[in-house]
Amino acid sequence: MSNERIKDDHSQCDREWEEFYRNRWQYDKVVRSTHGVNCTGGCSWMVHVKDGIVGWELQANDYPQFNGDLPNHEPRGCQRGISFSWYLYSPLRVKHPYMRGVLIDLWRQARTVYDDPVEAWKSIVENPESRESYVSKRGMGGFRRASWEEANELIAASSLYTAKKYGPDRVIGFTPIPAMSMISYAAGTRFLQLLGGVALSFYDWYCDLPPASPQVWGEQTDVNESADWYNASYIVLCGSNVPMTRTPDAHFMTEARYRGTKVVVMSPDYSMASKFADAWLPVEQGHDGAFWMAINHVILTEFYANRQVPFFDEYVRKYTDLPFLVKLNEKDGALRQGEFLRASDLERGQGIEHADWTLCVGDSAGNVRFPHGSVGSRWSKQEGNWNLDMVDLVDGGDIDCILTNLGQDTRTVSFSFEADGDVLRNVPVRRVMTKDGEITVATVFDLMMGQFGVSRGLGGDYPANYQDDKPFTPAWQEKYTGIAADSLITIAREWAVNGEQSTGRNMIIIGSGVNHWYHNDLIYRAAITALILTGSVGRNGAGLAHYVGQEKVVPLAPWTSITMAQDWTKASRLQNTPSFWYMHSDQWRYDRNFVDTSSRRPAKTCRCTPPISMPRRSGSAGFRSPPISTKAPSV
């Protein structure tokens, strides 16, 4: 009996158990695919399929190298991607429609009474008791599986009932974004447009759309290709956790460090990206704008006021609005900034097409000129003027535009700061004769110097130095961000020196960590200003890399025609989602003053590393920082 208990039925050389392992890795075919889960990486995957079931996935390795000076794009993929097939067959995946239990019972009962689905829905929604019975259960779960027929019929009936009783524009819809599925988005939006309903926006509702981009450049996040990160020589990650959220592209950032690129991470937590950084700045949440405003204060002081950098000077004259003239209007006994001076305001500009949309600069001879590139040039019948050439629209002559009126007359201008009130500061101005009389104007640059508190020896309520706690000095930002003033000064100088020596290869990779804050447009614009002042927009290895969402719908024109039902109607009905819910959820009732919710840290508190001396790696292709003093010069 005991021998039978231990008897082997198989010989030791039997290896049939290995068949289980072999079967696990057998497949019928390999198909190329990607993961449509609102990830804009668009990575190419080789999906191995057996009996119609996804077995596993491997990254494709046939990406072309389009530029020999850049690293290969591959491997492209991430941990979320390679495990995606697990989600396809997960028991938690929703595969059927679900309906609130109370509502499905009401609907089924009503359909036994009414043959018309619309009348069935009317009997439910117009009965106060039945309506209250399912509305009061919202947020409490209680879903039960329904059939597709029931779900579709109820949606159609309720939509028709609403359209008949209140009008079709009371049917409001929100569909999956095009990055997830162009077809799904088009189906839902086309239905709404044909019905006469309204489609809610998605890009701004997710806070993927940075409003600062259209405000400053008139475009919607047309950012650079992630491979261009490799060309940068100074990168600041501002609210963007690249290794986590841009995993397929993260290698470009890490590879750039081998070229000597400095990487600074601004993040209140020690994020995954921080381990790749040369410096970690734990900025207090939501106060990135204060940090960048102080950075701009240092740049304007040391690289525009104390000395002039030819590259910066030439760049801002040609590519920015800093030379343009702004009217100063008197109000409450002080001058305040008004609107831009326009060609239509001057006799010389009366013959210009769209003169109301043509802005003005001053030249070194004291004349007012009208350069190419204003919105008026965009829509002018005269072709060839829609560019940034400093050429006069009237006589075609080159314009030697001035950036500042420093050295001429000065006037006291009032500047407003929400937390600090109004302050009076002297600003260089000039007088201009318009067709309605003489007025006072100042350049955008001179007004910006006043707003940032850079005195240039002028009178008024200017900060005395970097340690003076007035907007927007390094000392001022310290109480908001928690970053020591000396640390900020060091970063600002490194940023500007790199911009000068590399001719503008500064880059900010920014993302949803900043974009989800109230007034995110102002935070972004503070950072954009630091890019503009260092000539770092419009060139490789530079600029604002907004990497929350950068989806591109390739067949945009035909897709838009189908999506918006333009084959039936030309007036698309669209609604801004944040504003819609802001009003309909009574969010406005809970608004407070911005300074009521902004935390002020005690002065002289620093949560970052001490000032960084920036040693560069041997053989670095990046810039070499000059010796940096942490002592701030007088302003």
C-alpha positions as CSV (number, residue, x, y, z in Angstrom):
1,M,0.0,0.0,0.0
2,S,2.8,2.5,0.9
3,N,4.6,1.8,-2.4
4,E,1.5,2.6,-4.4
5,R,1.2,6.0,-2.6
6,I,4.6,7.1,-4.0
7,K,4.4,5.4,-7.3
8,D,5.3,7.6,-10.3
9,D,2.9,7.4,-13.2
10,H,5.3,9.4,-15.4
11,S,9.0,9.0,-16.1
12,Q,11.4,11.8,-15.1
13,C,12.1,12.6,-18.8
14,D,8.4,13.4,-19.5
15,R,8.2,17.2,-20.3
16,E,4.6,17.5,-21.3
17,W,4.2,20.3,-18.6
18,E,6.2,22.6,-20.9
19,E,3.3,22.6,-23.4
20,F,1.4,24.9,-21.0
21,Y,4.3,27.4,-21.2
22,R,4.6,27.1,-25.0
23,N,0.9,27.6,-25.5
24,R,1.0,30.7,-23.4
25,W,3.3,32.4,-26.0
26,Q,1.8,31.0,-29.2
27,Y,-0.1,33.4,-31.4
28,D,-2.0,33.4,-34.7
29,K,-1.1,36.8,-36.0
30,V,0.5,40.2,-35.1
31,V,-1.4,43.4,-35.7
32,R,-0.2,47.0,-35.3
33,S,-2.3,49.1,-33.0
34,T,-2.1,51.8,-30.3
35,H,-4.1,52.7,-27.2
36,G,-7.0,55.0,-27.6
37,V,-7.4,55.9,-23.9
38,N,-7.0,59.6,-24.1
39,C,-3.2,59.2,-24.4
40,T,-1.7,61.4,-27.0
41,G,1.5,59.5,-27.2
42,G,0.2,57.5,-30.2
43,C,2.8,54.8,-29.6
44,S,3.0,52.0,-32.1
45,W,2.5,48.5,-30.6
46,M,2.7,45.1,-32.1
47,V,-0.3,43.2,-30.7
48,H,0.0,39.4,-30.6
49,V,-3.4,37.7,-31.0
50,K,-4.5,34.1,-30.5
51,D,-8.0,32.8,-31.1
52,G,-9.2,36.5,-31.3
53,I,-7.8,37.2,-27.9
54,V,-4.9,39.7,-27.2
55,G,-2.1,37.7,-25.7
56,W,0.5,40.3,-25.2
57,E,2.0,43.5,-26.8
58,L,5.5,44.5,-27.8
59,Q,6.8,48.0,-28.8
60,A,7.3,48.5,-32.5
61,N,10.9,49.0,-33.4
62,D,10.6,50.4,-36.9
63,Y,10.3,54.2,-36.2
64,P,12.3,56.1,-38.8
65,Q,15.1,58.4,-37.6
66,F,14.2,61.6,-39.3
67,N,17.2,63.6,-38.1
68,G,20.6,62.1,-37.5
69,D,21.4,64.8,-34.9
70,L,18.6,63.6,-32.6
71,P,18.2,60.4,-30.7
72,N,15.8,57.8,-32.0
73,H,12.2,58.1,-31.1
74,E,11.9,54.5,-30.1
75,P,11.4,52.8,-27.8
76,R,8.0,54.4,-27.5
77,G,5.6,53.0,-25.0
78,C,5.0,52.8,-21.2
79,Q,3.9,50.5,-18.4
80,R,0.3,51.6,-18.9
81,G,0.4,50.6,-22.5
82,I,2.0,47.2,-22.2
83,S,-0.5,46.2,-19.6
84,F,-3.5,47.6,-21.5
85,S,-4.7,44.2,-22.7
86,W,-5.3,43.3,-19.1
87,Y,-7.9,46.0,-19.0
88,L,-9.6,44.7,-22.1
89,Y,-10.6,41.5,-20.2
90,S,-10.9,42.9,-16.7
91,P,-14.0,42.0,-14.8
92,L,-14.2,45.6,-13.8
93,R,-14.5,46.9,-17.3
94,V,-18.0,48.3,-18.1
95,K,-19.3,46.3,-21.1
96,H,-23.0,47.0,-20.9
97,P,-25.3,50.1,-20.2
98,Y,-26.3,50.6,-16.6
99,M,-29.3,52.6,-15.4
100,R,-30.4,53.7,-12.0
101,G,-32.5,51.1,-10.5
102,V,-35.4,53.3,-9.6
103,L,-35.5,54.9,-13.0
104,I,-35.4,51.6,-14.9
105,D,-38.4,50.3,-12.9
106,L,-40.3,53.5,-13.7
107,W,-39.4,53.3,-17.4
108,R,-40.4,49.7,-17.8
109,Q,-43.7,50.3,-16.0
110,A,-44.4,53.4,-18.2
111,R,-43.7,51.5,-21.4
112,T,-46.4,48.9,-20.5
113,V,-48.9,51.8,-20.3
114,Y,-47.7,54.0,-23.2
115,D,-46.9,52.8,-26.7
116,D,-45.2,56.2,-27.5
117,P,-41.8,56.3,-25.7
118,V,-42.0,60.1,-25.5
119,E,-45.3,59.9,-23.7
120,A,-43.8,57.3,-21.4
121,W,-41.0,59.6,-20.5
122,K,-43.5,62.5,-20.1
123,S,-45.5,60.5,-17.6
124,I,-42.3,60.0,-15.4
125,V,-40.7,63.5,-15.6
126,E,-44.0,65.5,-15.2
127,N,-45.1,63.5,-12.1
128,P,-43.4,65.2,-9.1
129,E,-43.3,62.0,-7.1
130,S,-41.8,59.8,-9.8
131,R,-39.3,62.4,-10.8
132,E,-38.2,63.0,-7.2
133,S,-37.8,59.3,-6.6
134,Y,-35.0,58.9,-9.1
135,V,-33.5,62.4,-8.9
136,S,-33.0,62.0,-5.2
137,K,-31.0,58.9,-5.7
138,R,-28.3,60.5,-7.8
139,G,-24.9,60.0,-6.3
140,M,-26.0,57.0,-4.3
141,G,-25.1,54.2,-6.8
142,G,-27.8,51.7,-7.3
143,F,-27.2,51.0,-11.0
144,R,-28.6,47.9,-12.6
145,R,-27.7,46.4,-16.0
146,A,-30.0,47.4,-18.8
147,S,-30.3,46.5,-22.4
148,W,-28.9,48.6,-25.2
149,E,-32.5,48.9,-26.6
150,E,-33.8,50.3,-23.4
151,A,-31.0,52.8,-22.9
152,N,-31.1,54.1,-26.5
153,E,-34.9,54.4,-26.4
154,L,-34.9,56.3,-23.1
155,I,-32.2,58.7,-24.3
156,A,-34.0,59.3,-27.6
157,A,-37.4,59.8,-25.8
158,S,-36.0,62.2,-23.2
159,S,-34.2,64.2,-25.8
160,L,-37.3,64.6,-28.0
161,Y,-39.4,65.5,-25.0
162,T,-37.0,68.2,-24.0
163,A,-36.8,69.5,-27.6
164,K,-40.6,69.7,-27.9
165,K,-41.3,71.3,-24.5
166,Y,-38.3,73.6,-24.1
167,G,-36.6,73.8,-27.5
168,P,-33.8,71.7,-29.0
169,D,-31.1,74.1,-27.7
170,R,-31.9,72.8,-24.2
171,V,-30.4,69.5,-25.1
172,I,-26.8,69.8,-24.1
173,G,-24.2,67.1,-24.8
174,F,-20.6,66.2,-24.0
175,T,-18.8,63.6,-26.0
176,P,-15.5,61.7,-25.9
177,I,-12.6,63.9,-27.1
178,P,-11.2,63.4,-30.6
179,A,-7.9,62.2,-29.1
180,M,-9.7,59.2,-27.8
181,S,-11.8,58.6,-30.9
182,M,-12.6,61.0,-33.8
183,I,-15.5,58.8,-34.8
184,S,-17.1,58.7,-31.3
185,Y,-16.8,62.5,-31.0
186,A,-18.2,63.0,-34.4
187,A,-21.1,60.7,-33.8
188,G,-22.3,62.5,-30.6
189,T,-21.6,66.0,-31.8
190,R,-23.2,65.4,-35.2
191,F,-26.3,64.1,-33.5
192,L,-26.5,67.3,-31.4
193,Q,-26.0,69.6,-34.3
194,L,-28.7,67.9,-36.4
195,L,-31.1,67.9,-33.5
196,G,-30.5,71.6,-32.8
197,G,-28.8,70.8,-29.5
198,V,-25.6,72.3,-28.2
199,A,-22.2,70.5,-27.9
200,L,-20.1,71.4,-24.8
201,S,-16.3,72.0,-25.3
202,F,-13.9,69.4,-24.0
203,Y,-10.4,70.9,-24.2
204,D,-10.9,73.7,-21.8
205,W,-13.2,71.6,-19.5
206,Y,-10.4,69.2,-18.9
207,C,-8.0,72.1,-18.3
208,D,-6.0,70.8,-21.2
209,L,-6.4,74.1,-23.1
210,P,-4.0,76.8,-21.8
211,P,-5.9,80.0,-22.5
212,A,-2.6,81.9,-22.4
213,S,-1.6,80.4,-25.8
214,P,-4.4,81.9,-27.8
215,Q,-4.2,85.1,-25.7
216,V,-0.5,85.6,-26.5
217,W,0.0,83.9,-29.9
218,G,-3.5,83.4,-31.3
219,E,-3.1,79.7,-31.6
220,Q,-4.2,76.6,-29.7
221,T,-1.2,74.9,-28.1
222,D,0.8,74.4,-31.3
223,V,3.8,73.2,-29.3
224,N,7.0,71.7,-30.5
225,E,7.7,68.0,-31.1
226,S,9.0,66.4,-27.9
227,A,12.2,65.4,-29.7
228,D,13.0,69.1,-29.7
229,W,13.6,68.9,-26.0
230,Y,17.0,67.5,-26.9
231,N,17.9,70.8,-28.5
232,A,17.3,72.9,-25.4
233,S,20.2,73.9,-23.2
234,Y,18.1,75.0,-20.2
235,I,14.8,73.3,-19.3
236,V,12.4,74.1,-16.5
237,L,9.7,71.6,-15.7
238,C,6.8,73.6,-14.3
239,G,4.0,71.5,-13.1
240,S,4.8,68.7,-15.5
241,N,5.9,65.2,-14.4
242,V,7.5,64.1,-17.7
243,P,8.6,60.6,-16.7
244,M,5.0,59.8,-15.5
245,T,2.8,61.6,-17.9
246,R,5.0,61.8,-21.0
247,T,6.7,58.4,-20.6
248,P,7.3,57.7,-24.3
249,D,9.0,61.1,-24.7
250,A,10.9,61.3,-21.4
251,H,14.1,59.9,-22.8
252,F,14.6,63.1,-24.9
253,M,14.8,65.1,-21.7
254,T,17.2,62.7,-20.0
255,E,19.4,62.4,-23.1
256,A,19.6,66.2,-23.3
257,R,21.4,66.2,-20.0
258,Y,24.3,64.3,-21.6
259,R,24.8,67.4,-23.7
260,G,25.0,69.6,-20.6
261,T,21.4,70.8,-20.5
262,K,20.4,72.1,-17.2
263,V,17.1,70.7,-15.8
264,V,15.2,72.5,-13.1
265,V,12.0,71.0,-11.7
266,M,9.4,73.2,-10.1
267,S,7.1,71.0,-8.0
268,P,5.7,71.1,-4.5
269,D,6.3,67.4,-4.1
270,Y,9.5,65.5,-4.8
271,S,8.1,64.0,-8.0
272,M,9.5,61.4,-10.2
273,A,10.8,64.1,-12.5
274,S,12.8,65.6,-9.6
275,K,15.4,62.8,-9.7
276,F,16.4,63.8,-13.2
277,A,16.8,67.5,-12.2
278,D,19.9,69.5,-11.3
279,A,17.8,71.6,-9.1
280,W,14.4,71.0,-7.4
281,L,12.3,74.1,-6.5
282,P,9.4,73.1,-4.2
283,V,7.2,76.1,-5.1
284,E,4.2,76.5,-2.9
285,Q,1.1,75.1,-4.8
286,G,-0.5,77.6,-7.2
287,H,2.2,80.3,-6.8
288,D,4.3,79.6,-9.9
289,G,3.2,82.9,-11.2
290,A,4.8,84.8,-8.4
291,F,8.1,82.9,-9.0
292,W,8.1,83.8,-12.7
293,M,7.2,87.4,-12.1
294,A,10.2,87.7,-9.8
295,I,12.4,86.0,-12.4
296,N,11.2,88.6,-14.9
297,H,12.1,91.4,-12.5
298,V,15.7,90.1,-12.3
299,I,16.0,89.7,-16.0
300,L,14.7,93.2,-16.7
301,T,16.9,94.7,-14.1
302,E,20.2,93.0,-15.0
303,F,19.8,92.3,-18.8
304,Y,17.8,95.3,-19.9
305,A,18.3,98.1,-17.4
306,N,21.8,97.6,-16.0
307,R,23.2,96.5,-19.3
308,Q,21.7,95.9,-22.8
309,V,22.1,92.5,-24.5
310,P,22.1,93.0,-28.3
311,F,20.4,89.7,-29.0
312,F,17.6,90.3,-26.5
313,D,17.2,93.9,-27.7
314,E,17.0,92.9,-31.4
315,Y,14.6,90.0,-30.6
316,V,12.0,92.0,-28.6
317,R,12.0,94.9,-31.1
318,K,11.2,92.6,-34.0
319,Y,9.1,89.8,-32.6
320,T,7.1,91.3,-29.6
321,D,4.8,94.1,-28.9
322,L,7.2,95.8,-26.5
323,P,8.0,98.7,-28.9
324,F,4.3,99.5,-29.5
325,L,2.7,102.7,-28.2
326,V,0.0,102.8,-25.6
327,K,-2.3,105.7,-24.8
328,L,-2.2,107.1,-21.3
329,N,-5.5,108.4,-20.0
330,E,-5.9,110.6,-16.9
331,K,-8.2,109.2,-14.3
332,D,-8.6,110.2,-10.6
333,G,-5.7,112.6,-10.9
334,A,-3.2,110.0,-12.3
335,L,-2.3,108.6,-15.7
336,R,-3.4,105.1,-16.4
337,Q,-2.8,102.7,-19.2
338,G,-5.3,102.8,-22.0
339,E,-5.6,101.1,-25.4
340,F,-2.9,100.8,-28.1
341,L,-2.3,103.8,-30.4
342,R,-3.7,102.9,-33.8
343,A,-3.1,104.2,-37.3
344,S,-6.7,105.5,-37.5
345,D,-5.8,107.9,-34.7
346,L,-3.2,109.8,-36.9
347,E,-3.7,111.8,-40.1
348,R,-0.8,109.9,-41.7
349,G,-2.6,106.6,-41.2
350,Q,-5.9,107.4,-42.7
351,G,-5.1,105.8,-46.0
352,I,-4.2,102.4,-44.5
353,E,-6.7,99.6,-45.0
354,H,-8.1,98.4,-41.6
355,A,-6.4,101.3,-39.9
356,D,-8.3,100.6,-36.7
357,W,-6.5,97.3,-36.5
358,T,-3.0,98.6,-37.3
359,L,-0.8,99.5,-34.3
360,C,2.0,102.0,-34.1
361,V,5.7,102.3,-33.0
362,G,8.0,105.2,-32.6
363,D,11.3,105.5,-34.4
364,S,14.6,107.1,-33.5
365,A,13.8,110.3,-35.4
366,G,10.7,110.9,-33.2
367,N,8.1,109.8,-35.8
368,V,5.2,107.5,-35.4
369,R,5.4,104.5,-37.9
370,F,3.1,101.6,-38.8
371,P,5.0,98.3,-39.1
372,H,3.8,95.2,-40.9
373,G,2.1,92.4,-38.9
374,S,-0.9,93.8,-37.1
375,V,-4.3,92.2,-37.5
376,G,-5.1,94.8,-40.1
377,S,-2.3,93.4,-42.3
378,R,-3.8,89.9,-42.0
379,W,-7.0,90.8,-43.7
380,S,-5.7,93.5,-46.0
381,K,-6.3,93.2,-49.7
382,Q,-2.7,94.3,-50.2
383,E,-0.7,91.1,-50.0
384,G,2.8,90.7,-48.6
385,N,2.3,92.7,-45.3
386,W,1.3,89.8,-43.1
387,N,4.8,89.3,-41.6
388,L,6.9,90.7,-38.8
389,D,9.2,92.9,-40.9
390,M,9.8,96.4,-39.4
391,V,8.8,98.1,-42.6
392,D,6.4,101.0,-42.7
393,L,3.0,100.4,-44.3
394,V,2.8,104.0,-45.7
395,D,6.2,104.6,-47.4
396,G,7.7,101.1,-47.4
397,G,10.8,102.3,-45.6
398,D,12.7,100.4,-42.9
399,I,11.7,101.4,-39.3
400,D,14.4,101.9,-36.7
401,C,11.9,101.5,-33.8
402,I,12.7,102.5,-30.3
403,L,12.1,100.3,-27.3
404,T,12.0,103.0,-24.7
405,N,11.5,106.8,-24.3
406,L,14.0,106.9,-21.5
407,G,15.8,110.3,-21.5
408,Q,12.7,112.2,-22.6
409,D,9.8,113.5,-20.5
410,T,8.4,111.4,-17.6
411,R,4.9,111.3,-16.1
412,T,3.5,109.6,-13.1
413,V,1.5,106.5,-13.9
414,S,-0.7,104.5,-11.6
415,F,-0.2,100.7,-11.4
416,S,-2.6,98.4,-9.7
417,F,-1.8,95.4,-7.6
418,E,-4.6,93.4,-6.1
419,A,-2.8,92.6,-2.8
420,D,-0.9,95.8,-2.5
421,G,-3.2,98.4,-4.0
422,D,-2.4,101.2,-6.4
423,V,1.2,102.7,-6.6
424,L,2.5,105.7,-8.5
425,R,5.6,105.4,-10.5
426,N,7.3,107.6,-13.1
427,V,7.4,106.3,-16.6
428,P,9.1,107.7,-19.7
429,V,6.5,109.2,-22.2
430,R,6.3,111.2,-25.3
431,R,3.6,113.4,-26.8
432,V,2.0,112.5,-30.1
433,M,-0.3,114.7,-32.3
434,T,-3.4,112.8,-33.3
435,K,-6.2,113.9,-35.6
436,D,-8.1,114.8,-32.4
437,G,-5.3,116.6,-30.6
438,E,-2.1,115.9,-28.7
439,I,-2.0,112.9,-26.4
440,T,0.5,111.2,-24.1
441,V,1.8,107.7,-25.0
442,A,4.4,105.2,-23.6
443,T,5.9,102.1,-25.1
444,V,4.7,98.7,-23.8
445,F,8.3,98.1,-22.7
446,D,8.4,101.3,-20.5
447,L,5.0,100.4,-18.9
448,M,6.2,96.8,-18.3
449,M,9.3,98.1,-16.5
450,G,7.0,100.2,-14.3
451,Q,4.7,97.2,-13.7
452,F,7.7,95.0,-12.7
453,G,9.2,97.6,-10.5
454,V,12.4,98.4,-12.4
455,S,13.1,102.0,-11.8
456,R,16.1,102.8,-14.0
457,G,16.7,105.8,-11.8
458,L,13.2,107.2,-12.2
459,G,11.1,108.5,-9.3
460,G,8.1,107.0,-7.7
461,D,7.2,104.1,-5.5
462,Y,9.7,101.6,-6.9
463,P,11.4,98.9,-5.0
464,A,14.8,100.0,-3.7
465,N,16.5,96.6,-4.3
466,Y,15.9,92.9,-4.5
467,Q,15.3,92.7,-0.7
468,D,12.6,95.3,-0.8
469,D,9.2,93.5,-0.3
470,K,7.3,95.1,-3.1
471,P,5.8,93.5,-6.3
472,F,7.6,91.7,-8.0
473,T,11.0,91.4,-6.3
474,P,12.7,88.2,-5.2
475,A,11.9,89.1,-1.6
476,W,8.3,89.7,-2.4
477,Q,7.9,86.2,-4.0
478,E,9.5,84.5,-1.1
479,K,6.5,84.7,1.1
480,Y,4.3,83.2,-1.5
481,T,6.4,80.5,-3.1
482,G,8.6,79.5,-0.1
483,I,11.7,79.8,-2.4
484,A,14.5,81.8,-0.9
485,A,15.2,85.1,-2.8
486,D,18.9,84.2,-3.3
487,S,17.9,80.9,-4.9
488,L,15.5,82.6,-7.3
489,I,18.2,85.2,-8.2
490,T,20.6,82.4,-9.1
491,I,18.0,80.7,-11.3
492,A,17.1,83.9,-13.0
493,R,20.7,84.8,-13.9
494,E,21.4,81.3,-15.2
495,W,18.2,81.5,-17.3
496,A,19.2,84.8,-18.8
497,V,22.8,84.0,-19.3
498,N,21.9,80.8,-21.1
499,G,19.4,82.7,-23.3
500,E,22.2,85.1,-24.2
501,Q,24.9,82.6,-24.9
502,S,22.8,80.0,-26.6
503,T,20.7,82.6,-28.6
504,G,17.5,81.6,-26.9
505,R,17.5,77.9,-26.2
506,N,15.5,78.2,-23.0
507,M,12.5,75.9,-22.6
508,I,9.6,75.5,-20.2
509,I,7.8,72.2,-20.2
510,I,4.6,73.0,-18.5
511,G,1.5,71.0,-17.8
512,S,-1.7,70.3,-15.9
513,G,-0.1,70.9,-12.5
514,V,-0.3,74.6,-13.3
515,N,-3.1,74.6,-15.8
516,H,-5.7,73.5,-13.3
517,W,-5.3,76.5,-11.1
518,Y,-7.6,79.5,-11.2
519,H,-6.0,82.3,-13.2
520,N,-3.8,79.8,-14.9
521,D,-3.6,82.2,-17.9
522,L,-1.7,84.7,-15.7
523,I,0.6,82.0,-14.4
524,Y,1.4,80.9,-18.0
525,R,1.8,84.4,-19.2
526,A,4.3,85.2,-16.4
527,A,6.4,82.2,-17.6
528,I,5.9,83.1,-21.3
529,T,7.3,86.6,-20.5
530,A,10.5,85.0,-19.2
531,L,10.8,83.1,-22.6
532,I,10.1,86.2,-24.6
533,L,12.6,88.4,-22.7
534,T,15.4,85.9,-23.4
535,G,14.5,85.4,-27.1
536,S,13.3,81.9,-26.5
537,V,10.2,81.6,-28.7
538,G,10.2,80.5,-32.3
539,R,13.4,78.5,-32.4
540,N,14.5,74.9,-31.9
541,G,15.2,73.9,-28.4
542,A,13.1,76.7,-26.9
543,G,9.6,77.9,-26.1
544,L,6.6,76.8,-24.1
545,A,6.0,73.1,-24.3
546,H,2.5,72.6,-23.0
547,Y,2.2,68.9,-22.6
548,V,-1.2,68.3,-21.0
549,G,-2.8,67.6,-24.4
550,Q,-1.2,68.1,-27.8
551,E,-3.6,66.0,-29.9
552,K,-3.7,66.8,-33.6
553,V,-6.7,65.8,-35.7
554,V,-5.0,65.2,-39.1
555,P,-8.0,65.2,-41.4
556,L,-9.4,68.3,-39.7
557,A,-11.3,70.0,-42.6
558,P,-13.4,66.9,-43.7
559,W,-13.7,65.7,-40.1
560,T,-15.1,69.1,-39.0
561,S,-17.6,69.1,-41.8
562,I,-19.0,65.8,-40.7
563,T,-18.7,66.4,-37.0
564,M,-20.5,69.8,-37.0
565,A,-23.1,68.6,-39.6
566,Q,-21.9,71.4,-42.0
567,D,-23.4,69.5,-44.8
568,W,-26.8,70.3,-43.3
569,T,-26.2,73.5,-41.3
570,K,-23.4,76.1,-41.1
571,A,-24.2,77.6,-37.7
572,S,-22.6,75.2,-35.2
573,R,-24.0,75.3,-31.7
574,L,-21.2,75.2,-29.3
575,Q,-20.9,76.1,-25.6
576,N,-17.9,76.8,-23.4
577,T,-18.1,74.0,-20.7
578,P,-16.4,75.7,-17.7
579,S,-18.8,78.7,-18.0
580,F,-21.8,76.4,-18.5
581,W,-21.2,74.5,-15.3
582,Y,-19.9,77.6,-13.4
583,M,-23.4,79.2,-13.9
584,H,-25.6,76.1,-13.8
585,S,-24.0,74.6,-10.6
586,D,-24.1,78.1,-8.9
587,Q,-20.3,78.0,-8.4
588,W,-20.3,81.8,-8.5
589,R,-21.9,81.7,-5.1
590,Y,-18.8,80.3,-3.5
591,D,-16.2,82.6,-5.1
592,R,-13.9,84.6,-2.9
593,N,-11.2,87.1,-3.5
594,F,-8.1,85.5,-4.9
595,V,-5.9,86.8,-2.1
596,D,-8.2,85.1,0.4
597,T,-7.1,81.7,-0.8
598,S,-3.5,82.4,-1.5
599,S,-1.2,81.4,1.3
600,R,1.6,83.7,2.4
601,R,4.6,81.9,3.9
602,P,6.7,83.6,6.6
603,A,9.4,85.8,5.2
604,K,12.9,84.2,4.9
605,T,11.4,80.7,4.7
606,C,13.1,78.5,2.1
607,R,12.1,75.0,1.2
608,C,14.5,74.6,-1.6
609,T,18.2,73.8,-2.0
610,P,20.6,76.7,-1.4
611,P,21.8,78.9,-4.3
612,I,23.2,76.6,-7.0
613,S,26.7,77.2,-8.3
614,M,25.9,75.3,-11.5
615,P,29.0,73.1,-12.1
616,R,28.8,71.8,-15.7
617,R,29.7,68.3,-16.7
618,S,33.0,67.8,-18.6
619,G,32.6,68.1,-22.3
620,S,29.2,69.8,-21.9
621,A,27.7,71.4,-25.0
622,G,25.6,73.6,-22.8
623,F,26.5,77.1,-21.6
624,R,29.0,77.6,-18.8
625,S,27.7,79.8,-16.0
626,P,29.9,82.7,-15.0
627,P,30.6,83.1,-11.3
628,I,27.4,84.2,-9.7
629,S,27.1,86.5,-6.7
630,T,24.0,86.0,-4.5
631,K,24.2,89.7,-3.6
632,A,21.5,91.5,-5.5
633,P,22.4,94.8,-7.1
634,S,20.4,97.9,-6.4
635,V,17.4,98.5,-8.7
